[in-house]
């Protein structure tokens, strides 16, 4: 298979991977708020996202049984079921069915992610991984624009049932396409790379290597808290736009589309600055900008409603969030041992994902209790504990030679 052919499949697969995530994280909160769902319940959507955090727990099953392709297309066709449920069930009726549908969507999406990531690793030669990662990130972000921007805008014209039916149809189309994708050449007849290690063995050694290094617990707390302010404000942004009387079209086009583009731009600039400055300097300089950007939304909540101010807040917060993400992900990759990179990165990602889930669950309760302005201001201060851990982080961020030798 040619490299161009591989990249085409990766683009399709990672669009399919990002689409259901964008639905749960970006689209459903707007739908809920327009239907009168409380901010507390919208905040609890963060707990629905726990399967994306905990997927490493059942990842060995994807290694042990079946083929990657089979896991992918079956998960995709099954995701149509909860999406059709959303289309025909009112948010105020049989709430438990609604929440069960969302949890099922998240579990199926997370399982699809496991299989797609494994398929991609097996498909690519080492020399192809650089360009493939660029394609992967771009396709995923475009999917977020489609799910969290264009679908929200479309709901203003065709209504929410049609939007969810269309999303279900798209997942069905992905299933048809994925069922015909070529096998990765490295797969055995059983569909996996030889005998899989036990889950215990796969986790024990990478964790032991982390624990053997001085300051690991400080690093673990840093991973939990560096994006805390950014993650805490996210779930309340689109409900805030709804409560400010913006239309679904405006919400879909500004925070849902232009905001994602701004995040991509911030991440690209953050990546260049990280290369120029080094990881440690980029972490604290861009981390400060990431925290300060939350105050723009706090100002928008205090001042009289203004389209210009809301548009500015969206673009600034999204752009600075991208700035902070670049050195943070570079730091996570830099501290992983080359021989255990996949498992160690998965464990670090689980910590990072736990921050998103727990802060989201708390966000709705806090906003209903204190109001948008006070809560947005609080998220600024939530970003600061990680900076007290920078003395330990510096030792790990600059320990490049040891990282290369492990």
Secondary structure as GFF3:
##gff-version 3
##sequence-region A 1 406
A	DSSP	alpha_helix	3	22	.	.	.	ID=ss1
A	DSSP	pi_helix	23	27	.	.	.	ID=ss2
A	DSSP	alpha_helix	28	34	.	.	.	ID=ss3
A	DSSP	alpha_helix	39	43	.	.	.	ID=ss4
A	DSSP	alpha_helix	45	48	.	.	.	ID=ss5
A	DSSP	alpha_helix	50	54	.	.	.	ID=ss6
A	DSSP	three_ten_helix	55	57	.	.	.	ID=ss7
A	DSSP	alpha_helix	59	64	.	.	.	ID=ss8
A	DSSP	alpha_helix	68	88	.	.	.	ID=ss9
A	DSSP	alpha_helix	95	123	.	.	.	ID=ss10
A	DSSP	three_ten_helix	126	128	.	.	.	ID=ss11
A	DSSP	alpha_helix	129	145	.	.	.	ID=ss12
A	DSSP	pi_helix	146	150	.	.	.	ID=ss13
A	DSSP	alpha_helix	151	158	.	.	.	ID=ss14
A	DSSP	alpha_helix	160	178	.	.	.	ID=ss15
A	DSSP	alpha_helix	199	211	.	.	.	ID=ss16
A	DSSP	alpha_helix	216	225	.	.	.	ID=ss17
A	DSSP	alpha_helix	228	243	.	.	.	ID=ss18
A	DSSP	alpha_helix	248	253	.	.	.	ID=ss19
A	DSSP	pi_helix	254	258	.	.	.	ID=ss20
A	DSSP	alpha_helix	259	277	.	.	.	ID=ss21
A	DSSP	alpha_helix	279	292	.	.	.	ID=ss22
A	DSSP	alpha_helix	294	302	.	.	.	ID=ss23
A	DSSP	alpha_helix	307	334	.	.	.	ID=ss24
A	DSSP	three_ten_helix	338	340	.	.	.	ID=ss25
A	DSSP	alpha_helix	341	370	.	.	.	ID=ss26
A	DSSP	alpha_helix	372	382	.	.	.	ID=ss27
A	DSSP	three_ten_helix	385	389	.	.	.	ID=ss28
A	DSSP	alpha_helix	390	397	.	.	.	ID=ss29
A	DSSP	alpha_helix	400	405	.	.	.	ID=ss30
###
